[in-house]
Amino acid sequence: MAGDVLTHSAPLIRWQGDRGTYHLIAITGSAAEHIAMHERLHRLEYGARRGFGSVKVMARVGATDWQSSVFPQKQSSEWILLVSRKIIRDEDLEPGAPVTVELELL
């Protein structure tokens, strides 16, 4: 399944944690199910999980690409992609505004 490309639209979330402010996109629905299946197949093929059950991705918002990982939440129907300040600035993103992200599962 490596090389699968998913497109997902969701609001940019601003989250204040103990160690600072983070911006993220929550991936749900069929895109989240597809990522979960990719992670299960990867685990079966290689016999191990990646850190925190994460899945490596090549992400794209607008004209900006970056390599990252998506992380599962306690409910396996949601994955989180962190978005850096540089990407927010380069793509003129605003918290609460919808963002379309393209994810290539690696």
N, CA and C of each residue as an Amber inpcrd file, in Angstrom:
protein
   318
   0.8040000  -1.1930000   0.0000000   0.0000000   0.0000000   0.0000000
   0.8500000   1.2610000   0.0000000   2.1760000   1.1270000   0.1240000
   3.0130000   2.3170000   0.1110000   2.7850000   3.0810000  -1.1790000
   2.7590000   4.3830000  -1.0620000   2.5280000   5.2070000  -2.2230000
   1.0770000   5.6080000  -2.4010000   0.1670000   5.0580000  -1.5680000
  -1.2350000   5.4820000  -1.6290000  -1.3170000   6.9670000  -1.3140000
  -2.1800000   7.6820000  -2.0260000  -2.3490000   9.1210000  -1.8000000
  -3.7940000   9.3810000  -1.3950000  -3.9470000  10.0800000  -0.2730000
  -5.2580000  10.4360000   0.2600000  -5.3990000  11.9470000   0.2680000
  -6.6160000  12.4270000   0.0990000  -6.9020000  13.8500000   0.2310000
  -7.9470000  14.0040000   1.3180000  -7.7100000  14.9520000   2.2350000
  -8.6290000  15.1590000   3.3510000  -8.7350000  16.6530000   3.6290000
  -9.9490000  17.1090000   3.9020000 -10.1770000  18.5170000   4.2640000
 -10.7290000  18.5810000   5.6770000 -10.1530000  19.4740000   6.4780000
 -10.5870000  19.6570000   7.8650000 -10.0750000  21.0120000   8.3420000
 -10.6700000  21.5540000   9.4050000 -10.1810000  22.8250000   9.9340000
  -8.8070000  22.6710000  10.5780000  -8.0130000  23.7190000  10.4970000
  -6.7330000  23.7700000  11.1990000  -7.0510000  24.0370000  12.6660000
  -6.5660000  23.1560000  13.5360000  -6.8430000  23.2520000  14.9720000
  -5.6260000  23.8420000  15.6790000  -5.8750000  24.8100000  16.5500000
  -4.8170000  25.3650000  17.4160000  -5.0090000  24.7250000  18.7770000
  -3.9610000  24.0450000  19.2690000  -4.0440000  23.3450000  20.5380000
  -2.9500000  23.8510000  21.4620000  -3.3290000  24.2620000  22.6540000
  -2.3730000  24.7590000  23.6410000  -2.0310000  23.6260000  24.5980000
  -0.7730000  23.2000000  24.5920000  -0.3230000  22.1370000  25.4790000
   0.5980000  22.6820000  26.5510000   1.0620000  21.8120000  27.4300000
   1.9780000  22.2140000  28.4990000   3.3060000  22.7340000  27.9590000
   3.6960000  22.2450000  26.7970000   5.0040000  22.6100000  26.2380000
   4.9070000  23.6100000  25.0980000   3.7330000  24.1560000  24.8530000
   3.6110000  25.1560000  23.8000000   2.3310000  25.0080000  23.0090000
   2.2590000  25.8020000  21.9570000   1.0900000  25.7970000  21.0790000
   1.4000000  24.9470000  19.8590000   0.4460000  24.1110000  19.4850000
   0.5920000  23.2530000  18.3240000  -0.5590000  23.5130000  17.3660000
  -0.2940000  23.3300000  16.0940000  -1.3390000  23.4010000  15.0760000
  -1.4080000  22.0360000  14.4230000  -2.6200000  21.5670000  14.1970000
  -2.7760000  20.2140000  13.6810000  -4.0360000  20.1050000  12.8440000
  -4.0730000  19.0360000  12.0830000  -5.2440000  18.6660000  11.2980000
  -5.6540000  17.2730000  11.7610000  -6.9260000  17.1230000  12.1340000
  -7.4660000  15.8250000  12.5370000  -7.9880000  15.1170000  11.2840000
  -7.5320000  13.9060000  11.0910000  -7.9360000  13.1280000   9.9180000
  -8.9110000  12.0550000  10.3990000 -10.1160000  12.0840000   9.8520000
 -11.1860000  11.1850000  10.2760000 -11.8180000  10.5160000   9.0460000
 -12.8590000   9.7460000   9.2860000 -13.6310000   9.1590000   8.1930000
 -12.8540000   8.1240000   7.3950000 -13.1410000   8.0580000   6.1110000
 -12.5300000   7.0300000   5.2610000 -11.0180000   7.2030000   5.1480000
 -10.5310000   8.4440000   5.1970000  -9.0750000   8.6640000   5.1460000
  -8.4090000   8.0420000   6.3780000  -9.0230000   8.2130000   7.5610000
  -8.4680000   7.6310000   8.7880000  -8.4980000   6.1050000   8.7240000
  -9.5720000   5.5430000   8.1940000  -9.6720000   4.0940000   8.0600000
  -8.5860000   3.5610000   7.1280000  -8.3180000   4.3010000   6.0550000
  -7.2890000   3.8980000   5.0940000  -5.9030000   3.9160000   5.7560000
  -5.6310000   4.9600000   6.5590000  -4.3430000   5.0440000   7.2560000
  -4.2110000   3.8900000   8.2480000  -5.2830000   3.5870000   8.9860000
  -5.2420000   2.4890000   9.9580000  -4.9460000   1.1600000   9.2640000
  -5.5530000   0.9230000   8.1210000  -5.2900000  -0.3080000   7.3670000
  -3.8330000  -0.3440000   6.9050000  -3.3210000   0.7860000   6.4280000
  -1.9260000   0.8750000   6.0020000  -1.0010000   0.5140000   7.1700000
  -1.3050000   1.0550000   8.3690000  -0.4780000   0.7790000   9.5480000
  -0.5270000  -0.7060000   9.9090000  -1.7120000  -1.3160000   9.8620000
  -1.8370000  -2.7510000  10.1830000  -1.0500000  -3.6080000   9.1940000
  -1.1490000  -3.2960000   7.9160000  -0.4040000  -4.0630000   6.9060000
   1.1010000  -3.8870000   7.0820000   1.5310000  -2.6780000   7.4100000
   2.9580000  -2.4200000   7.6540000   3.4370000  -3.2450000   8.8390000
   2.6510000  -3.2790000   9.9070000   3.0020000  -4.0460000  11.1050000
   3.0850000  -5.5420000  10.7880000   2.1410000  -6.0540000   9.9760000
   2.1780000  -7.4660000   9.5910000   3.4050000  -7.7720000   8.7380000
   3.7320000  -6.8770000   7.8230000   4.8610000  -7.1030000   6.9180000
   6.1960000  -7.0410000   7.6450000   6.3650000  -6.0740000   8.5440000
   7.6610000  -5.8620000   9.1900000   7.7220000  -6.3780000  10.6180000
   6.5810000  -6.7960000  11.1790000   6.5780000  -7.3950000  12.5080000
   6.7460000  -6.4250000  13.6560000   6.6290000  -5.1480000  13.4030000
   6.7880000  -4.1650000  14.4790000   6.0080000  -2.9030000  14.1370000
   5.6710000  -2.1830000  15.1860000   5.0090000  -0.8820000  15.0050000
   6.0670000   0.2050000  15.0210000   5.7560000   1.3040000  14.3490000
   6.6070000   2.4850000  14.4420000   6.2780000   3.1810000  15.7560000
   7.1040000   4.1030000  16.1740000   6.8890000   4.8240000  17.4200000
   5.4880000   5.4050000  17.5220000   4.8140000   5.1310000  18.6330000
   3.4610000   5.6130000  18.9220000   2.4320000   5.1000000  17.9090000
   2.7890000   4.1050000  17.0880000   1.8610000   3.6010000  16.0720000
   1.7360000   4.5270000  14.8800000   2.7130000   5.4180000  14.7130000
   2.6490000   6.4300000  13.6540000   2.8470000   5.8410000  12.2680000
   2.4630000   6.6140000  11.2640000   2.6450000   6.2460000   9.8590000
   3.3690000   7.4020000   9.1760000   4.4790000   7.0950000   8.4950000
   5.2080000   8.1280000   7.7530000   4.3810000   8.5780000   6.5550000
   4.4180000   9.8880000   6.2880000   3.6910000  10.4530000   5.1530000
   4.5200000  11.5410000   4.4880000   4.2190000  11.7730000   3.2280000
   4.6560000  12.9860000   2.5400000   3.3790000  13.8160000   2.4450000
   3.3750000  14.9680000   3.1100000   2.1730000  15.8040000   3.1700000
   2.3190000  16.9830000   2.2150000   1.1690000  17.4600000   1.7420000
   1.1600000  18.6350000   0.8700000  -0.0660000  19.4750000   1.2110000
   0.1840000  20.7550000   1.4350000  -0.8780000  21.7550000   1.5550000
  -0.5080000  22.8500000   0.5720000  -1.3920000  23.1120000  -0.3730000
  -1.0860000  24.1160000  -1.4030000   0.1390000  23.6930000  -2.1800000
   1.1440000  24.5780000  -2.2200000   2.3770000  24.2920000  -2.9540000
   3.4890000  23.7820000  -2.0440000   3.1830000  23.5400000  -0.7700000
   4.2040000  23.1640000   0.2020000   4.1330000  21.6750000   0.5220000
   5.2770000  20.9810000   0.3390000   5.4140000  19.5530000   0.6670000
   6.3240000  19.4170000   1.8780000   6.0430000  18.4320000   2.7190000
   6.9630000  18.1200000   3.8000000   6.7720000  16.6650000   4.2230000
   7.8710000  16.0630000   4.7030000   7.7990000  14.6930000   5.2000000
   7.4820000  14.7570000   6.6840000   6.5520000  13.9370000   7.1210000
   6.1030000  13.9540000   8.5060000   5.5670000  12.5810000   8.8610000
   4.8290000  12.5180000   9.9410000   4.1170000  11.3120000  10.3460000
   2.7470000  11.7150000  10.8390000   1.7960000  10.8060000  10.7300000
   0.4880000  10.9950000  11.3430000   0.4280000  10.0540000  12.5380000
  -0.2560000  10.5100000  13.5960000  -0.2920000   9.7730000  14.8490000
  -1.7170000   9.3930000  15.2020000  -1.9290000   8.1250000  15.6040000
  -3.2790000   7.6930000  15.9630000  -3.6840000   8.2840000  17.3120000
  -4.9610000   8.5410000  17.4480000  -5.5130000   8.9580000  18.7270000
  -6.0590000   7.7340000  19.4360000  -6.4620000   7.8960000  20.6750000
  -6.9500000   6.7350000  21.4420000  -8.0750000   6.0140000  20.7140000
  -8.9820000   6.7910000  20.1370000  -9.9910000   6.1580000  19.2910000
  -9.3310000   6.0240000  17.9210000  -9.2300000   4.8120000  17.4190000
  -8.4560000   4.5610000  16.1980000  -9.0820000   5.1770000  14.9520000
 -10.2070000   5.8450000  15.1140000 -10.8610000   6.4480000  13.9530000
 -10.3510000   7.8600000  13.6800000  -9.2740000   8.2780000  14.3600000
  -8.7440000   9.6200000  14.1360000  -7.2170000   9.5940000  14.1790000
  -6.6290000  10.3260000  13.2480000  -5.1820000  10.4870000  13.1730000
  -4.8790000  11.9830000  13.1710000  -3.6990000  12.3520000  13.6740000
  -3.3150000  13.7580000  13.7890000  -2.0660000  14.0250000  12.9450000
  -2.1180000  15.1120000  12.1680000  -0.9610000  15.6070000  11.4240000
  -0.5970000  16.9700000  12.0010000   0.6170000  17.0990000  12.5170000
   1.0860000  18.3920000  13.0140000   1.4840000  19.2730000  11.8430000
   1.1830000  20.5650000  11.9560000   1.4900000  21.5300000  10.9010000
   2.3760000  22.6130000  11.5210000   3.5610000  22.8160000  10.9620000
   4.5180000  23.7680000  11.5410000   4.1390000  25.2160000  11.2300000
   4.7050000  26.1100000  12.0190000   4.4690000  27.5430000  11.7930000
   4.9280000  27.9800000  10.4070000   6.0190000  27.3910000   9.9310000
   6.5200000  27.7550000   8.5980000   5.4810000  27.4320000   7.5250000
   4.8500000  26.2820000   7.6150000   3.8280000  25.9090000   6.6310000
   2.6180000  26.8160000   6.7610000   2.2290000  27.1070000   8.0030000
   1.1010000  28.0160000   8.2360000   1.3870000  29.3680000   7.6000000
   2.5940000  29.8650000   7.7870000   2.9870000  31.1640000   7.2180000
   3.0690000  31.0940000   5.6910000   3.7510000  30.0760000   5.1650000
   3.9440000  29.9650000   3.7150000   2.6210000  29.8080000   2.9610000
   1.6620000  29.1240000   3.5690000   0.3800000  28.8600000   2.9010000
  -0.7420000  29.7700000   3.4010000  -0.3980000  30.7260000   4.2790000
  -1.3550000  31.7160000   4.7960000  -2.5840000  31.0250000   5.4040000
  -2.3210000  30.0850000   6.3190000  -3.3950000  29.3260000   6.9640000
  -3.8260000  30.0160000   8.2520000  -5.0830000  29.8650000   8.5930000
  -5.6470000  30.4380000   9.8170000  -6.3030000  29.3370000  10.6460000
  -6.0830000  29.3310000  11.9760000  -6.7860000  28.3640000  12.8220000
  -8.2960000  28.4670000  12.6220000  -8.9460000  27.3220000  12.5220000
 -10.3820000  27.2750000  12.3110000 -10.7910000  27.2350000  10.8540000
  -9.9020000  27.6710000   9.9730000 -10.2050000  27.6840000   8.5380000
  -9.9770000  26.2900000   7.9580000 -10.7910000  25.9010000   6.9660000
 -10.5970000  24.5840000   6.3600000  -9.2800000  24.5070000   5.5870000
  -8.6470000  23.3530000   5.6870000  -7.3780000  23.0860000   5.0000000
  -7.5430000  21.7590000   4.2660000  -7.1070000  21.7240000   3.0230000
  -7.0830000  20.4540000   2.2760000  -5.6410000  19.9680000   2.2540000
  -5.4530000  18.7710000   2.7520000  -4.1210000  18.1710000   2.8120000
  -4.1170000  16.9110000   1.9560000  -3.0200000  16.7380000   1.2370000
  -2.8030000  15.5170000   0.4620000  -1.7280000  14.7240000   1.1880000
  -1.9790000  13.4560000   1.4390000  -1.0420000  12.6050000   2.1650000
  -0.6560000  11.4060000   1.3150000   0.6280000  11.2620000   1.0810000
   1.1430000  10.0430000   0.4560000   1.6600000   9.1580000   1.5830000
   1.0820000   7.9770000   1.7240000   1.4900000   7.0590000   2.7820000
   2.7860000   6.3710000   2.3810000   3.7950000   6.4580000   3.2300000
   5.1260000   5.9120000   2.9140000   5.3690000   4.6080000   3.6350000
